[in-house]
C-alpha cells in the first residue's frame, strides 16, 4: 500500500498491539500517504524524509486517519548507501497476563531542517521630528459691569369714548307700550402700551388685561416704534383670553405699539 516509503524504523511487536507502526522512513515522489485508507500504518508524529530534498513530513493526524505537515525543507543531499539487511529475530514468548505495560518505545530522531531563505531587509526608520513649544496664555480681560441705558416709555394710548344713554320711554298707569332701550356704551377692555417678546412674526398676548379679551371684541392697533427689525402690522385677531398680532417679520423685543380693545 505504500510503495514509495522506505521504512527505516518500526515499532516492535508487543503483546498489546497487532500493528507494527512505522516511526521513521524516507519517501520519494511528493506528499506522503494520508486518509483513512492508510489506517494503522504510521505512528503518531512519524517522520518521513523526502529523499529528493523537498521537505521532512511529520504525521499530525491520527493512526486511524493519517495527515501530514511539512516541518522543513532544504537542498537535496546525496543518496546514502543501502545498508545490509538485518537478520530476522526470533519470536518472543507470550508474557503473563497482568497490568498493561506502560513502557514507551524510543522516539525516532528528528530530521534536519533545511536552510532558511533570506528575509527581505527592512528600511531604517526615520527620526522623530521635534515638538514645537506651546504659546503663552493671554491675560484675561476684565468683565464689563456697565449696563446700557433703558429706553424711554412709549406714549399712552387713547381712552375709548363712552356711549350715550338712551332715552326713557313713556310712562303712565294705563300705558302698555314700553319705550325702546337706548344703545349700550362701548367698553374699553384693553388700553395699554405693549412691548412684544419676539420669537416669530405672530405674537400671542395673554397677560394682564388681555386675559379679559373675548373673541367677539374688536381690536385697534397703533405702531409707536417699529423696532430694530423695522416691522409693520399685518393683522390682529382676538381670542378668548388673548389676542394674536401678526407683523411683517419677527418684531423681536423692541417693537412698541398701542392696543385698544373695544366691546360693543
C-alpha positions as a Markdown table, in Angstrom:
| # | Residue | x | y | z |
|---|---|---|---|---|
| 1 | Unk | 0.0 | 0.0 | 0.0 |
| 2 | Unk | 3.0 | 2.4 | 0.5 |
| 3 | Unk | 5.5 | 1.5 | -2.3 |
| 4 | Unk | 7.1 | 5.0 | -2.2 |
| 5 | Unk | 8.0 | 4.7 | 1.5 |
| 6 | Unk | 11.3 | 3.1 | 2.6 |
| 7 | Unk | 10.8 | 2.0 | 6.3 |
| 8 | Unk | 13.8 | 3.0 | 8.4 |
| 9 | Unk | 12.3 | 2.4 | 11.9 |
| 10 | Unk | 9.3 | 0.5 | 13.0 |
| 11 | Unk | 7.7 | -0.5 | 16.3 |
| 12 | Unk | 8.5 | -3.9 | 17.6 |
| 13 | Unk | 5.6 | -6.3 | 18.0 |
| 14 | Unk | 4.1 | -6.3 | 21.5 |
| 15 | Unk | 1.6 | -8.3 | 23.5 |
| 16 | Unk | -0.9 | -5.4 | 23.5 |
| 17 | Unk | -1.0 | -4.4 | 19.7 |
| 18 | Unk | -1.4 | -6.3 | 16.5 |
| 19 | Unk | 0.2 | -3.4 | 14.4 |
| 20 | Unk | 3.9 | -2.6 | 13.9 |
| 21 | Unk | 3.5 | 1.2 | 13.2 |
| 22 | Unk | 6.2 | 3.0 | 11.2 |
| 23 | Unk | 8.0 | 5.7 | 13.2 |
| 24 | Unk | 10.6 | 6.9 | 10.7 |
| 25 | Unk | 11.3 | 6.4 | 7.0 |
| 26 | Unk | 12.1 | 8.1 | 3.7 |
| 27 | Unk | 9.7 | 8.8 | 0.8 |
| 28 | Unk | 10.0 | 9.7 | -2.8 |
| 29 | Unk | 7.5 | 11.3 | -5.2 |
| 30 | Unk | 6.0 | 14.0 | -3.0 |
| 31 | Unk | 3.3 | 14.2 | -0.3 |
| 32 | Unk | 3.0 | 11.1 | 2.0 |
| 33 | Unk | 0.0 | 8.8 | 2.1 |
| 34 | Unk | -3.0 | 10.3 | 4.0 |
| 35 | Unk | -6.5 | 9.5 | 4.9 |
| 36 | Unk | -8.4 | 6.5 | 6.4 |
| 37 | Unk | -7.3 | 4.2 | 3.6 |
| 38 | Unk | -3.8 | 4.1 | 5.3 |
| 39 | Unk | -5.1 | 3.5 | 8.9 |
| 40 | Unk | -2.9 | 1.6 | 11.3 |
| 41 | Unk | 0.4 | 2.1 | 9.2 |
| 42 | Unk | 2.0 | 5.2 | 10.6 |
| 43 | Unk | 2.7 | 6.0 | 14.2 |
| 44 | Unk | 1.8 | 9.4 | 15.8 |
| 45 | Unk | 4.4 | 12.0 | 14.9 |
| 46 | Unk | 6.0 | 9.6 | 12.4 |
| 47 | Unk | 8.7 | 11.4 | 10.3 |
| 48 | Unk | 9.1 | 10.8 | 6.6 |
| 49 | Unk | 12.1 | 12.5 | 4.9 |
| 50 | Unk | 11.8 | 13.2 | 1.2 |
| 51 | Unk | 14.9 | 11.8 | -0.5 |
| 52 | Unk | 14.5 | 14.5 | -3.2 |
| 53 | Unk | 15.2 | 17.2 | -0.6 |
| 54 | Unk | 11.7 | 18.7 | -0.8 |
| 55 | Unk | 10.7 | 18.5 | 2.8 |
| 56 | Unk | 10.5 | 16.5 | 6.0 |
| 57 | Unk | 7.0 | 15.5 | 6.9 |
| 58 | Unk | 5.5 | 14.8 | 10.3 |
| 59 | Unk | 2.4 | 12.8 | 10.9 |
| 60 | Unk | 0.0 | 15.2 | 12.6 |
| 61 | Unk | -3.3 | 13.3 | 12.2 |
| 62 | Unk | -4.3 | 10.1 | 14.0 |
| 63 | Unk | -3.3 | 6.5 | 13.5 |
| 64 | Unk | -6.8 | 5.9 | 12.0 |
| 65 | Unk | -6.7 | 8.9 | 9.7 |
| 66 | Unk | -3.1 | 9.9 | 8.9 |
| 67 | Unk | -2.3 | 13.6 | 7.9 |
| 68 | Unk | 1.0 | 15.3 | 7.3 |
| 69 | Unk | 2.7 | 18.6 | 7.8 |
| 70 | Unk | 5.9 | 19.8 | 6.2 |
| 71 | Unk | 8.3 | 20.8 | 9.0 |
| 72 | Unk | 11.3 | 21.8 | 7.0 |
| 73 | Unk | 12.8 | 21.8 | 3.6 |
| 74 | Unk | 16.3 | 22.3 | 2.1 |
| 75 | Unk | 18.6 | 21.2 | -0.6 |
| 76 | Unk | 18.6 | 17.6 | -1.6 |
| 77 | Unk | 21.5 | 15.7 | -0.1 |
| 78 | Unk | 23.4 | 12.9 | -1.7 |
| 79 | Unk | 21.8 | 9.5 | -1.6 |
| 80 | Unk | 23.4 | 7.3 | 1.1 |
| 81 | Unk | 24.4 | 3.7 | 0.6 |
| 82 | Unk | 22.0 | 0.9 | 1.1 |
| 83 | Unk | 22.6 | -0.9 | 4.4 |
| 84 | Unk | 22.7 | -4.6 | 4.7 |
| 85 | Unk | 19.5 | -6.5 | 5.5 |
| 86 | Unk | 19.4 | -7.5 | 9.1 |
| 87 | Unk | 18.5 | -10.9 | 10.3 |
| 88 | Unk | 15.1 | -11.9 | 11.3 |
| 89 | Unk | 14.7 | -12.0 | 15.1 |
| 90 | Unk | 13.0 | -14.9 | 16.8 |
| 91 | Unk | 9.5 | -14.7 | 18.1 |
| 92 | Unk | 9.4 | -14.0 | 21.8 |
| 93 | Unk | 7.3 | -15.9 | 24.3 |
| 94 | Unk | 3.9 | -14.7 | 25.4 |
| 95 | Unk | 4.2 | -12.9 | 28.7 |
| 96 | Unk | 1.9 | -13.5 | 31.7 |
| 97 | Unk | -1.4 | -11.7 | 31.8 |
| 98 | Unk | -1.3 | -8.7 | 34.0 |
| 99 | Unk | -1.3 | -4.9 | 34.0 |
| 100 | Unk | -0.8 | -3.2 | 30.7 |
| 101 | Unk | 2.8 | -2.2 | 30.0 |
| 102 | Unk | 3.5 | 1.5 | 30.5 |
| 103 | Unk | 6.9 | 1.4 | 28.8 |
| 104 | Unk | 7.0 | 3.6 | 25.7 |
| 105 | Unk | 9.4 | 2.7 | 22.9 |
| 106 | Unk | 12.1 | 5.1 | 21.9 |
| 107 | Unk | 11.2 | 8.1 | 19.8 |
| 108 | Unk | 12.9 | 8.3 | 16.4 |
| 109 | Unk | 15.3 | 11.2 | 15.7 |
| 110 | Unk | 14.0 | 14.4 | 14.1 |
| 111 | Unk | 15.1 | 15.0 | 10.5 |
| 112 | Unk | 17.2 | 18.1 | 9.9 |
| 113 | Unk | 15.7 | 21.4 | 9.0 |
| 114 | Unk | 16.6 | 22.9 | 5.6 |
| 115 | Unk | 18.3 | 26.3 | 5.1 |
| 116 | Unk | 16.0 | 29.3 | 5.7 |
| 117 | Unk | 15.5 | 31.6 | 2.8 |
| 118 | Unk | 16.9 | 35.1 | 3.2 |
| 119 | Unk | 14.4 | 37.6 | 4.6 |
| 120 | Unk | 13.7 | 40.9 | 2.8 |
| 121 | Unk | 15.6 | 43.8 | 4.5 |
| 122 | Unk | 13.5 | 46.5 | 6.2 |
| 123 | Unk | 14.4 | 50.0 | 5.6 |
| 124 | Unk | 15.6 | 52.2 | 8.5 |
| 125 | Unk | 13.0 | 54.1 | 10.5 |
| 126 | Unk | 13.3 | 57.9 | 10.1 |
| 127 | Unk | 13.9 | 60.1 | 13.1 |
| 128 | Unk | 11.0 | 61.7 | 15.0 |
| 129 | Unk | 10.6 | 65.4 | 14.5 |
| 130 | Unk | 10.8 | 67.8 | 17.5 |
| 131 | Unk | 7.6 | 69.1 | 19.2 |
| 132 | Unk | 7.1 | 72.9 | 18.9 |
| 133 | Unk | 6.7 | 74.9 | 22.0 |
| 134 | Unk | 3.3 | 75.9 | 23.4 |
| 135 | Unk | 2.4 | 79.6 | 23.1 |
| 136 | Unk | 1.7 | 81.6 | 26.3 |
| 137 | Unk | -1.9 | 82.2 | 27.5 |
| 138 | Unk | -3.1 | 85.8 | 27.2 |
| 139 | Unk | -4.3 | 87.8 | 30.2 |
| 140 | Unk | -8.0 | 87.5 | 30.9 |
| 141 | Unk | -9.9 | 90.7 | 30.2 |
| 142 | Unk | -11.9 | 92.3 | 33.0 |
| 143 | Unk | -15.7 | 91.6 | 32.8 |
| 144 | Unk | -17.8 | 94.6 | 31.9 |
| 145 | Unk | -20.2 | 95.7 | 34.6 |
| 146 | Unk | -21.8 | 98.7 | 32.8 |
| 147 | Unk | -25.5 | 98.3 | 31.9 |
| 148 | Unk | -26.8 | 100.2 | 28.9 |
| 149 | Unk | -29.5 | 102.8 | 29.4 |
| 150 | Unk | -33.2 | 101.9 | 29.5 |
| 151 | Unk | -35.3 | 103.2 | 26.6 |
| 152 | Unk | -38.0 | 105.7 | 27.1 |
| 153 | Unk | -41.6 | 104.6 | 27.8 |
| 154 | Unk | -43.9 | 104.9 | 24.8 |
| 155 | Unk | -46.9 | 107.2 | 24.8 |
| 156 | Unk | -50.2 | 106.1 | 26.5 |
| 157 | Unk | -52.9 | 105.1 | 24.0 |
| 158 | Unk | -56.2 | 107.0 | 23.8 |
| 159 | Unk | -59.1 | 106.1 | 26.0 |
| 160 | Unk | -62.2 | 104.9 | 24.2 |
| 161 | Unk | -65.3 | 107.1 | 24.3 |
| 162 | Unk | -68.4 | 106.3 | 26.5 |
| 163 | Unk | -71.6 | 105.6 | 24.7 |
| 164 | Unk | -74.6 | 107.9 | 25.3 |
| 165 | Unk | -77.5 | 106.8 | 27.4 |
| 166 | Unk | -80.8 | 106.0 | 25.7 |
| 167 | Unk | -84.0 | 108.0 | 26.4 |
| 168 | Unk | -86.6 | 106.7 | 28.8 |
| 169 | Unk | -89.9 | 105.6 | 27.3 |
| 170 | Unk | -93.3 | 107.0 | 28.1 |
| 171 | Unk | -94.7 | 106.1 | 31.5 |
| 172 | Unk | -98.3 | 106.0 | 32.6 |
| 173 | Unk | -100.6 | 103.9 | 34.6 |
| 174 | Unk | -102.5 | 102.5 | 31.7 |
| 175 | Unk | -99.8 | 102.5 | 29.0 |
| 176 | Unk | -98.9 | 99.1 | 27.7 |
| 177 | Unk | -96.2 | 100.4 | 25.4 |
| 178 | Unk | -92.6 | 100.2 | 26.7 |
| 179 | Unk | -90.2 | 102.7 | 25.3 |
| 180 | Unk | -87.1 | 101.4 | 23.3 |
| 181 | Unk | -83.9 | 100.8 | 25.2 |
| 182 | Unk | -81.0 | 103.1 | 24.4 |
| 183 | Unk | -77.8 | 101.6 | 22.9 |
| 184 | Unk | -75.2 | 100.3 | 25.2 |
| 185 | Unk | -72.0 | 102.3 | 25.6 |
| 186 | Unk | -68.7 | 100.9 | 24.1 |
| 187 | Unk | -66.5 | 99.4 | 26.9 |
| 188 | Unk | -62.7 | 99.7 | 26.8 |
| 189 | Unk | -61.2 | 96.3 | 27.6 |
| 190 | Unk | -57.5 | 96.9 | 26.9 |
| 191 | Unk | -55.8 | 100.2 | 26.7 |
| 192 | Unk | -52.2 | 99.7 | 27.1 |
| 193 | Unk | -48.7 | 100.1 | 25.7 |
| 194 | Unk | -47.2 | 96.6 | 24.9 |
| 195 | Unk | -43.7 | 95.5 | 24.0 |
| 196 | Unk | -43.6 | 92.2 | 22.2 |
| 197 | Unk | -41.3 | 89.3 | 23.4 |
| 198 | Unk | -40.0 | 88.3 | 20.0 |
| 199 | Unk | -39.5 | 84.9 | 18.5 |
| 200 | Unk | -41.8 | 84.8 | 15.4 |
| 201 | Unk | -43.8 | 87.1 | 13.1 |
| 202 | Unk | -47.0 | 86.3 | 15.0 |
| 203 | Unk | -47.1 | 87.2 | 18.7 |
| 204 | Unk | -49.8 | 86.0 | 21.2 |
| 205 | Unk | -50.7 | 88.3 | 24.1 |
| 206 | Unk | -52.5 | 86.8 | 27.1 |
| 207 | Unk | -51.0 | 88.6 | 30.1 |
| 208 | Unk | -52.6 | 91.5 | 32.1 |
| 209 | Unk | -55.8 | 93.0 | 30.6 |
| 210 | Unk | -55.6 | 90.5 | 27.6 |
| 211 | Unk | -56.9 | 87.8 | 30.0 |
| 212 | Unk | -60.3 | 89.6 | 29.8 |
| 213 | Unk | -60.5 | 89.7 | 26.0 |
| 214 | Unk | -63.3 | 87.8 | 24.2 |
| 215 | Unk | -63.3 | 86.5 | 20.6 |
| 216 | Unk | -66.2 | 88.9 | 19.8 |
| 217 | Unk | -64.2 | 92.0 | 20.8 |
| 218 | Unk | -62.7 | 94.5 | 18.3 |
| 219 | Unk | -59.0 | 95.3 | 18.5 |
| 220 | Unk | -57.3 | 98.5 | 17.2 |
| 221 | Unk | -53.5 | 99.0 | 16.9 |
| 222 | Unk | -51.1 | 101.9 | 16.5 |
| 223 | Unk | -47.4 | 101.2 | 15.9 |
| 224 | Unk | -45.4 | 103.5 | 18.1 |
| 225 | Unk | -41.9 | 102.1 | 17.4 |
| 226 | Unk | -41.2 | 99.5 | 14.6 |
| 227 | Unk | -38.1 | 98.2 | 16.4 |
| 228 | Unk | -34.7 | 97.1 | 15.1 |
| 229 | Unk | -36.3 | 94.8 | 12.5 |
| 230 | Unk | -38.4 | 97.7 | 11.0 |
| 231 | Unk | -41.7 | 95.7 | 11.1 |
| 232 | Unk | -45.2 | 96.7 | 10.3 |
| 233 | Unk | -48.6 | 95.4 | 11.5 |
| 234 | Unk | -50.3 | 93.0 | 9.1 |
| 235 | Unk | -53.3 | 91.7 | 11.1 |
| 236 | Unk | -54.8 | 91.3 | 14.6 |
| 237 | Unk | -57.5 | 89.0 | 15.9 |
| 238 | Unk | -59.0 | 88.5 | 19.4 |
| 239 | Unk | -59.4 | 85.1 | 21.1 |
| 240 | Unk | -61.0 | 84.2 | 24.4 |
| 241 | Unk | -58.4 | 85.5 | 26.9 |
| 242 | Unk | -55.7 | 86.5 | 24.4 |
| 243 | Unk | -55.0 | 88.3 | 21.1 |
| 244 | Unk | -52.8 | 87.3 | 18.1 |
| 245 | Unk | -51.0 | 90.1 | 16.3 |
| 246 | Unk | -49.1 | 89.3 | 13.1 |
| 247 | Unk | -46.2 | 91.5 | 11.9 |
| 248 | Unk | -44.3 | 91.7 | 8.6 |
| 249 | Unk | -41.3 | 90.0 | 10.3 |
| 250 | Unk | -40.1 | 88.9 | 13.8 |
| 251 | Unk | -40.7 | 92.0 | 16.0 |
| 252 | Unk | -38.0 | 90.9 | 18.4 |
| 253 | Unk | -38.3 | 92.5 | 21.8 |
| 254 | Unk | -38.1 | 96.2 | 21.0 |
| 255 | Unk | -41.3 | 96.9 | 19.0 |
| 256 | Unk | -43.8 | 99.1 | 20.8 |
| 257 | Unk | -47.5 | 99.6 | 19.9 |
| 258 | Unk | -50.7 | 101.0 | 21.4 |
| 259 | Unk | -53.5 | 98.4 | 21.7 |
| 260 | Unk | -57.2 | 99.3 | 22.1 |
| 261 | Unk | -59.8 | 96.6 | 22.5 |
| 262 | Unk | -63.5 | 97.6 | 22.5 |
| 263 | Unk | -66.5 | 95.6 | 23.3 |
| 264 | Unk | -69.8 | 96.9 | 22.0 |
